[in-house]
Amino acid sequence: MSDMKRFNLEEIRKAIRVLFKDVKFGDGECIEVRVPDKKKHITAAGWFDNIEELAGQVAVLAQGGFGEGYRHIHENAYWTCNPCNDALLARQPKNTIAIASDTTSDNNITRRVWLPIDIDPLRPSGVSATKAEKKLAAEVTKKLFSELQTIGVPADSMVGGTSGNGYHILIRINLPNDNDSRDLIKRCLAAMQGMVGTGKVEVDPKVFNAARIVKCYGTLSCKGENTETRPWMWSKLTQVPDEVVACPTDVLEKIAALAPDKNPKRALGEKREGPWTAGSTQEYLDWTGWECGDPVDYQNGRKWMGGKRTVWAIWTLD
């Protein structure tokens, strides 16, 4: 397997042109490339403001990995889909890869330009998908693409791709990197899972963070062993509009409004019904034989009482 080609330089360059067209290289922004090795607990990374160096290093990492001996890493390569603060270029010689103790954090992202949607077949971790599993993911991706357009997402705002084992839809957005944007994207992903998710294919709800990394398109996705039933497959962009435009924020809000509310707020004045009421507490104490002091209004503070078997019941008194 060592001589198997694991990169397509033209596909890598194509992805860079599409994803990072609006990144302000040389004017405050850069992109991180990362190769994490979970087994060895080692990560190689680098920050780039030169797109040709970026493409070349991704190809090198995909084909031969990085490092020597035990510290040699040959895992899948990823990049940040949103631009990073170019102060990170000073962490190490820029446009190079090195063993990294720190990577890009959410507060290092300058703004959000992509909403990544990761549609993956459910399977054991650490293995590639079968062709049948990937076909199921393709069907869910096609359905989601259609439903998003029905809601109002412009087709020209969506870039399609395959991660190798599943599929991506990347929605071009124009949002600040703040808590409101994070929460909006989190609700959008939850809504999409509710719209098209199945028992066998999931819209990943965890990819809402600003510093999210995605597979470097144009590289071979190598997860687990390359077997006949679970082969390594290529990651690449598969659908790119002639001119990519940003999706209006009000359309994102329409999607987010469809998210299920797992923690509905209580109506004004409605009391919380908990398991420990005056009656249930007394019943439990009668069973244990413990003593109970007078109920204390927690709004007026707690009282301390010595003794190992004295229990203070805390609830709101009318």
C-alpha positions as a Markdown table, in Angstrom:
| # | Residue | x | y | z |
|---|---|---|---|---|
| 1 | Met | 0.0 | 0.0 | 0.0 |
| 2 | Ser | 3.0 | 2.3 | 0.4 |
| 3 | Asp | 3.1 | 3.2 | -3.3 |
| 4 | Met | -0.6 | 3.9 | -3.6 |
| 5 | Lys | -1.2 | 7.4 | -4.7 |
| 6 | Arg | -3.0 | 9.3 | -1.9 |
| 7 | Phe | -3.4 | 12.8 | -3.4 |
| 8 | Asn | -4.7 | 14.5 | -6.5 |
| 9 | Leu | -3.0 | 17.9 | -6.7 |
| 10 | Glu | -5.5 | 19.4 | -9.1 |
| 11 | Glu | -8.4 | 18.5 | -6.8 |
| 12 | Ile | -6.5 | 20.0 | -3.8 |
| 13 | Arg | -6.0 | 23.2 | -5.8 |
| 14 | Lys | -9.6 | 23.3 | -6.9 |
| 15 | Ala | -10.8 | 23.0 | -3.3 |
| 16 | Ile | -8.5 | 25.8 | -2.2 |
| 17 | Arg | -9.8 | 28.1 | -4.9 |
| 18 | Val | -13.4 | 27.4 | -3.9 |
| 19 | Leu | -13.1 | 27.3 | -0.1 |
| 20 | Phe | -10.6 | 30.0 | 0.5 |
| 21 | Lys | -11.4 | 32.4 | -2.3 |
| 22 | Asp | -12.4 | 35.1 | 0.1 |
| 23 | Val | -9.8 | 34.5 | 2.8 |
| 24 | Lys | -7.7 | 37.6 | 3.3 |
| 25 | Phe | -4.2 | 36.1 | 3.0 |
| 26 | Gly | -1.6 | 38.7 | 3.8 |
| 27 | Asp | -4.2 | 40.9 | 5.4 |
| 28 | Gly | -5.0 | 39.3 | 8.8 |
| 29 | Glu | -6.1 | 35.8 | 7.9 |
| 30 | Cys | -4.6 | 32.4 | 7.3 |
| 31 | Ile | -5.6 | 28.7 | 7.2 |
| 32 | Glu | -4.5 | 25.8 | 9.4 |
| 33 | Val | -3.7 | 22.3 | 8.1 |
| 34 | Arg | -3.8 | 19.6 | 10.7 |
| 35 | Val | -3.0 | 15.9 | 10.9 |
| 36 | Pro | -4.1 | 14.4 | 14.2 |
| 37 | Asp | -2.9 | 10.9 | 15.3 |
| 38 | Lys | -5.3 | 9.8 | 18.1 |
| 39 | Lys | -3.5 | 6.6 | 18.8 |
| 40 | Lys | -0.1 | 8.3 | 19.4 |
| 41 | His | -1.6 | 11.5 | 20.9 |
| 42 | Ile | 0.5 | 13.5 | 18.5 |
| 43 | Thr | -0.7 | 16.3 | 16.2 |
| 44 | Ala | 1.2 | 17.9 | 13.3 |
| 45 | Ala | -0.1 | 21.2 | 12.1 |
| 46 | Gly | 0.9 | 24.4 | 10.3 |
| 47 | Trp | -0.6 | 27.8 | 9.4 |
| 48 | Phe | -0.5 | 29.0 | 5.8 |
| 49 | Asp | -0.9 | 32.3 | 3.9 |
| 50 | Asn | 0.5 | 31.0 | 0.6 |
| 51 | Ile | -2.0 | 28.8 | -1.3 |
| 52 | Glu | 0.7 | 27.0 | -3.4 |
| 53 | Glu | 2.6 | 26.1 | -0.3 |
| 54 | Leu | -0.7 | 25.0 | 1.2 |
| 55 | Ala | -1.6 | 22.7 | -1.7 |
| 56 | Gly | 1.9 | 21.2 | -1.8 |
| 57 | Gln | 2.1 | 20.5 | 1.9 |
| 58 | Val | -1.3 | 18.8 | 1.8 |
| 59 | Ala | -0.1 | 16.5 | -1.0 |
| 60 | Val | 3.1 | 15.7 | 0.9 |
| 61 | Leu | 1.1 | 14.9 | 4.1 |
| 62 | Ala | -1.4 | 12.7 | 2.3 |
| 63 | Gln | 1.3 | 10.7 | 0.5 |
| 64 | Gly | 4.0 | 10.2 | 3.1 |
| 65 | Gly | 2.8 | 11.7 | 6.4 |
| 66 | Phe | 5.0 | 13.7 | 8.7 |
| 67 | Gly | 7.9 | 13.0 | 11.1 |
| 68 | Glu | 10.2 | 10.1 | 11.8 |
| 69 | Gly | 10.3 | 7.0 | 14.0 |
| 70 | Tyr | 7.6 | 6.8 | 16.6 |
| 71 | Arg | 6.7 | 10.4 | 15.9 |
| 72 | His | 5.9 | 9.6 | 12.3 |
| 73 | Ile | 2.2 | 10.4 | 11.6 |
| 74 | His | 0.4 | 9.2 | 8.5 |
| 75 | Glu | -3.2 | 10.0 | 9.1 |
| 76 | Asn | -5.9 | 11.9 | 7.2 |
| 77 | Ala | -5.2 | 15.7 | 6.7 |
| 78 | Tyr | -7.7 | 18.3 | 7.6 |
| 79 | Trp | -8.0 | 22.1 | 7.2 |
| 80 | Thr | -10.0 | 24.8 | 8.9 |
| 81 | Cys | -13.0 | 25.8 | 6.8 |
| 82 | Asn | -13.1 | 29.3 | 8.4 |
| 83 | Pro | -10.1 | 31.7 | 8.3 |
| 84 | Cys | -7.8 | 32.0 | 11.3 |
| 85 | Asn | -6.2 | 35.1 | 12.8 |
| 86 | Asp | -2.8 | 35.4 | 11.1 |
| 87 | Ala | -1.1 | 36.0 | 14.4 |
| 88 | Leu | -1.0 | 32.1 | 14.4 |
| 89 | Leu | 1.6 | 32.3 | 11.6 |
| 90 | Ala | 4.1 | 33.2 | 14.3 |
| 91 | Arg | 3.7 | 29.9 | 16.3 |
| 92 | Gln | 6.3 | 28.3 | 14.0 |
| 93 | Pro | 7.8 | 29.0 | 10.6 |
| 94 | Lys | 4.8 | 29.8 | 8.5 |
| 95 | Asn | 3.8 | 27.6 | 5.5 |
| 96 | Thr | 5.4 | 24.6 | 7.2 |
| 97 | Ile | 4.2 | 21.6 | 9.2 |
| 98 | Ala | 5.5 | 20.7 | 12.6 |
| 99 | Ile | 4.5 | 18.8 | 15.7 |
| 100 | Ala | 2.1 | 21.1 | 17.4 |
| 101 | Ser | 1.1 | 21.4 | 21.1 |
| 102 | Asp | -1.5 | 24.0 | 20.2 |
| 103 | Thr | -4.0 | 24.2 | 17.4 |
| 104 | Thr | -6.6 | 26.8 | 16.3 |
| 105 | Ser | -9.2 | 27.4 | 18.9 |
| 106 | Asp | -12.6 | 28.9 | 18.3 |
| 107 | Asn | -11.6 | 32.4 | 19.5 |
| 108 | Asn | -8.8 | 32.3 | 16.9 |
| 109 | Ile | -11.3 | 32.4 | 14.0 |
| 110 | Thr | -11.8 | 35.8 | 12.4 |
| 111 | Arg | -15.3 | 35.2 | 11.0 |
| 112 | Arg | -17.5 | 32.4 | 9.7 |
| 113 | Val | -17.7 | 31.9 | 5.9 |
| 114 | Trp | -18.9 | 28.3 | 5.8 |
| 115 | Leu | -21.5 | 26.2 | 7.5 |
| 116 | Pro | -20.2 | 22.6 | 7.1 |
| 117 | Ile | -22.8 | 19.8 | 7.0 |
| 118 | Asp | -21.3 | 16.4 | 7.6 |
| 119 | Ile | -23.6 | 13.5 | 6.5 |
| 120 | Asp | -22.2 | 10.1 | 7.5 |
| 121 | Pro | -23.4 | 6.6 | 7.6 |
| 122 | Leu | -23.5 | 5.2 | 11.1 |
| 123 | Arg | -20.9 | 2.5 | 11.6 |
| 124 | Pro | -18.2 | 1.4 | 14.1 |
| 125 | Ser | -15.5 | 4.0 | 14.6 |
| 126 | Gly | -12.1 | 3.6 | 12.9 |
| 127 | Val | -13.3 | 1.9 | 9.8 |
| 128 | Ser | -14.2 | 3.1 | 6.3 |
| 129 | Ala | -17.8 | 2.9 | 5.0 |
| 130 | Thr | -19.0 | 0.2 | 2.6 |
| 131 | Lys | -20.3 | 1.2 | -0.8 |
| 132 | Ala | -23.8 | 0.4 | 0.4 |
| 133 | Glu | -23.4 | 2.6 | 3.5 |
| 134 | Lys | -22.1 | 5.4 | 1.4 |
| 135 | Lys | -25.0 | 5.1 | -1.0 |
| 136 | Leu | -27.4 | 5.6 | 1.9 |
| 137 | Ala | -25.6 | 8.7 | 2.8 |
| 138 | Ala | -25.8 | 9.9 | -0.8 |
| 139 | Glu | -29.6 | 9.5 | -0.7 |
| 140 | Val | -29.9 | 11.5 | 2.5 |
| 141 | Thr | -27.6 | 14.2 | 1.1 |
| 142 | Lys | -29.7 | 14.5 | -2.0 |
| 143 | Lys | -32.9 | 14.9 | 0.0 |
| 144 | Leu | -31.3 | 17.5 | 2.3 |
| 145 | Phe | -30.0 | 19.5 | -0.7 |
| 146 | Ser | -33.6 | 19.6 | -2.1 |
| 147 | Glu | -35.2 | 20.5 | 1.2 |
| 148 | Leu | -32.8 | 23.3 | 1.9 |
| 149 | Gln | -33.7 | 24.8 | -1.4 |
| 150 | Thr | -37.4 | 24.5 | -0.6 |
| 151 | Ile | -36.8 | 26.5 | 2.6 |
| 152 | Gly | -35.0 | 29.2 | 0.6 |
| 153 | Val | -31.2 | 28.4 | 0.6 |
| 154 | Pro | -30.0 | 29.4 | -2.8 |
| 155 | Ala | -28.5 | 26.5 | -4.8 |
| 156 | Asp | -25.5 | 28.9 | -5.6 |
| 157 | Ser | -24.8 | 29.0 | -1.8 |
| 158 | Met | -24.2 | 25.3 | -1.5 |
| 159 | Val | -21.0 | 23.4 | -2.4 |
| 160 | Gly | -21.2 | 19.7 | -2.4 |
| 161 | Gly | -18.4 | 17.2 | -1.6 |
| 162 | Thr | -17.5 | 13.8 | -0.4 |
| 163 | Ser | -15.4 | 13.2 | 2.6 |
| 164 | Gly | -14.6 | 9.7 | 1.3 |
| 165 | Asn | -16.9 | 7.8 | 3.7 |
| 166 | Gly | -19.9 | 10.2 | 3.6 |
| 167 | Tyr | -20.9 | 13.5 | 2.1 |
| 168 | His | -20.6 | 17.2 | 2.8 |
| 169 | Ile | -22.7 | 20.2 | 2.0 |
| 170 | Leu | -21.0 | 23.5 | 2.7 |
| 171 | Ile | -23.2 | 26.5 | 2.8 |
| 172 | Arg | -21.5 | 29.8 | 2.1 |
| 173 | Ile | -22.4 | 32.2 | 4.9 |
| 174 | Asn | -21.3 | 35.6 | 6.1 |
| 175 | Leu | -21.4 | 35.7 | 9.9 |
| 176 | Pro | -19.3 | 37.1 | 12.7 |
| 177 | Asn | -17.6 | 34.6 | 15.0 |
| 178 | Asp | -19.7 | 35.1 | 18.1 |
| 179 | Asn | -22.0 | 33.2 | 20.4 |
| 180 | Asp | -25.1 | 34.1 | 18.5 |
| 181 | Ser | -23.7 | 32.7 | 15.3 |
| 182 | Arg | -22.5 | 29.5 | 17.1 |
| 183 | Asp | -26.0 | 29.0 | 18.5 |
| 184 | Leu | -27.7 | 29.7 | 15.1 |
| 185 | Ile | -25.5 | 27.1 | 13.3 |
| 186 | Lys | -26.0 | 24.6 | 16.1 |
| 187 | Arg | -29.8 | 24.9 | 15.8 |
| 188 | Cys | -29.5 | 24.6 | 12.0 |
| 189 | Leu | -27.7 | 21.3 | 12.3 |
| 190 | Ala | -30.2 | 20.0 | 14.8 |
| 191 | Ala | -33.0 | 21.0 | 12.4 |
| 192 | Met | -31.3 | 19.2 | 9.5 |
| 193 | Gln | -30.9 | 16.0 | 11.4 |
| 194 | Gly | -34.6 | 16.2 | 12.2 |
| 195 | Met | -35.5 | 16.8 | 8.6 |
| 196 | Val | -33.5 | 14.0 | 7.0 |
| 197 | Gly | -31.6 | 11.9 | 9.6 |
| 198 | Thr | -32.4 | 8.2 | 9.7 |
| 199 | Gly | -31.4 | 5.3 | 11.8 |
| 200 | Lys | -28.5 | 4.6 | 9.5 |
| 201 | Val | -27.4 | 8.0 | 8.4 |
| 202 | Glu | -26.7 | 11.1 | 10.6 |
| 203 | Val | -26.3 | 14.8 | 10.0 |
| 204 | Asp | -23.5 | 15.4 | 12.5 |
| 205 | Pro | -24.8 | 17.8 | 15.2 |
| 206 | Lys | -21.3 | 18.5 | 16.6 |
| 207 | Val | -19.7 | 20.5 | 13.7 |
| 208 | Phe | -21.0 | 23.9 | 14.8 |
| 209 | Asn | -17.8 | 25.2 | 16.4 |
| 210 | Ala | -16.0 | 28.0 | 14.6 |
| 211 | Ala | -12.6 | 26.3 | 14.3 |
| 212 | Arg | -14.1 | 23.2 | 12.8 |
| 213 | Ile | -11.7 | 21.2 | 10.6 |
| 214 | Val | -12.9 | 19.3 | 7.5 |
| 215 | Lys | -11.1 | 16.7 | 5.3 |
| 216 | Cys | -8.6 | 18.1 | 2.8 |
| 217 | Tyr | -10.4 | 17.5 | -0.5 |
| 218 | Gly | -8.2 | 15.9 | -3.1 |
| 219 | Thr | -6.8 | 13.3 | -0.7 |
| 220 | Leu | -7.5 | 9.7 | -0.2 |
| 221 | Ser | -9.6 | 9.0 | 2.9 |
| 222 | Cys | -7.7 | 6.3 | 4.8 |
| 223 | Lys | -9.6 | 5.0 | 7.8 |
| 224 | Gly | -8.8 | 1.6 | 9.2 |
| 225 | Glu | -7.6 | -1.1 | 6.8 |
| 226 | Asn | -8.1 | -0.8 | 3.0 |
| 227 | Thr | -10.3 | -3.9 | 2.5 |
| 228 | Glu | -12.5 | -5.1 | -0.4 |
| 229 | Thr | -15.6 | -4.4 | 1.6 |
| 230 | Arg | -14.5 | -1.2 | 3.3 |
| 231 | Pro | -12.1 | 0.4 | 0.8 |
| 232 | Trp | -10.4 | 3.7 | 1.1 |
| 233 | Met | -12.2 | 6.3 | -1.0 |
| 234 | Trp | -11.4 | 9.8 | -2.3 |
| 235 | Ser | -12.5 | 13.0 | -0.7 |
| 236 | Lys | -13.2 | 15.7 | -3.3 |
| 237 | Leu | -15.6 | 18.5 | -4.2 |
| 238 | Thr | -18.4 | 17.2 | -6.4 |
| 239 | Gln | -20.7 | 20.2 | -7.0 |
| 240 | Val | -19.5 | 23.8 | -7.2 |
| 241 | Pro | -21.7 | 26.6 | -8.5 |
| 242 | Asp | -20.3 | 28.9 | -11.2 |
| 243 | Glu | -20.4 | 31.8 | -8.6 |
| 244 | Val | -20.8 | 31.0 | -5.0 |
| 245 | Val | -23.0 | 33.5 | -3.1 |
| 246 | Ala | -23.6 | 33.9 | 0.6 |
| 247 | Cys | -26.9 | 32.5 | 2.0 |
| 248 | Pro | -29.0 | 35.2 | 3.6 |
| 249 | Thr | -29.0 | 35.0 | 7.4 |
| 250 | Asp | -32.8 | 35.2 | 7.6 |
| 251 | Val | -32.9 | 31.9 | 5.7 |
| 252 | Leu | -30.6 | 30.3 | 8.2 |
| 253 | Glu | -33.0 | 31.5 | 10.9 |
| 254 | Lys | -35.9 | 29.8 | 9.2 |
| 255 | Ile | -33.9 | 26.5 | 9.3 |
| 256 | Ala | -33.0 | 27.0 | 12.9 |
| 257 | Ala | -36.6 | 27.6 | 13.8 |
| 258 | Leu | -37.3 | 24.0 | 12.8 |
| 259 | Ala | -34.9 | 22.6 | 15.4 |
| 260 | Pro | -36.6 | 20.5 | 18.1 |
| 261 | Asp | -36.7 | 22.2 | 21.5 |
| 262 | Lys | -35.4 | 19.7 | 24.0 |
| 263 | Asn | -35.5 | 22.1 | 26.9 |
| 264 | Pro | -38.7 | 24.1 | 26.6 |
| 265 | Lys | -38.9 | 27.1 | 28.9 |
| 266 | Arg | -41.6 | 27.2 | 31.6 |
| 267 | Ala | -44.4 | 29.6 | 31.3 |
| 268 | Leu | -44.1 | 32.8 | 33.4 |
| 269 | Gly | -45.1 | 31.9 | 36.9 |
| 270 | Glu | -45.2 | 28.2 | 36.3 |
| 271 | Lys | -43.5 | 26.2 | 39.1 |
| 272 | Arg | -40.9 | 23.5 | 38.5 |
| 273 | Glu | -42.2 | 20.1 | 39.5 |
| 274 | Gly | -39.2 | 18.2 | 41.0 |
| 275 | Pro | -39.0 | 14.8 | 42.5 |
| 276 | Trp | -38.3 | 16.1 | 46.0 |
| 277 | Thr | -41.4 | 17.8 | 47.5 |
| 278 | Ala | -42.3 | 18.1 | 51.2 |
| 279 | Gly | -44.4 | 15.0 | 51.0 |
| 280 | Ser | -41.8 | 12.8 | 49.2 |
| 281 | Thr | -39.0 | 14.0 | 51.4 |
| 282 | Gln | -40.9 | 13.2 | 54.6 |
| 283 | Glu | -41.8 | 9.8 | 53.2 |
| 284 | Tyr | -38.1 | 9.1 | 52.5 |
| 285 | Leu | -37.1 | 10.2 | 56.0 |
| 286 | Asp | -39.8 | 8.1 | 57.7 |
| 287 | Trp | -38.3 | 5.1 | 55.8 |
| 288 | Thr | -34.7 | 5.9 | 56.9 |
| 289 | Gly | -35.5 | 6.9 | 60.4 |
| 290 | Trp | -33.6 | 10.1 | 60.0 |
| 291 | Glu | -34.7 | 13.4 | 61.6 |
| 292 | Cys | -35.8 | 16.4 | 59.6 |
| 293 | Gly | -35.6 | 20.0 | 60.7 |
| 294 | Asp | -38.2 | 22.6 | 59.8 |
| 295 | Pro | -38.3 | 23.3 | 56.0 |
| 296 | Val | -36.0 | 26.2 | 55.1 |
| 297 | Asp | -36.9 | 28.7 | 52.4 |
| 298 | Tyr | -33.8 | 28.5 | 50.2 |
| 299 | Gln | -34.5 | 32.1 | 49.0 |
| 300 | Asn | -33.8 | 33.3 | 52.5 |
| 301 | Gly | -30.6 | 31.2 | 52.9 |
| 302 | Arg | -29.8 | 27.9 | 54.5 |
| 303 | Lys | -29.3 | 27.1 | 58.2 |
| 304 | Trp | -26.6 | 24.9 | 59.6 |
| 305 | Met | -27.5 | 22.2 | 62.1 |
| 306 | Gly | -25.0 | 19.9 | 63.7 |
| 307 | Gly | -25.5 | 16.2 | 64.0 |
| 308 | Lys | -24.9 | 13.3 | 61.6 |
| 309 | Arg | -28.6 | 12.3 | 61.2 |
| 310 | Thr | -30.2 | 15.7 | 60.9 |
| 311 | Val | -31.4 | 16.5 | 57.3 |
| 312 | Trp | -32.7 | 19.9 | 56.3 |
| 313 | Ala | -35.4 | 19.7 | 53.6 |
| 314 | Ile | -35.0 | 22.6 | 51.2 |
| 315 | Trp | -38.0 | 23.8 | 49.2 |
| 316 | Thr | -39.8 | 27.0 | 48.5 |
| 317 | Leu | -42.4 | 27.9 | 51.1 |
| 318 | Asp | -45.5 | 29.6 | 49.9 |
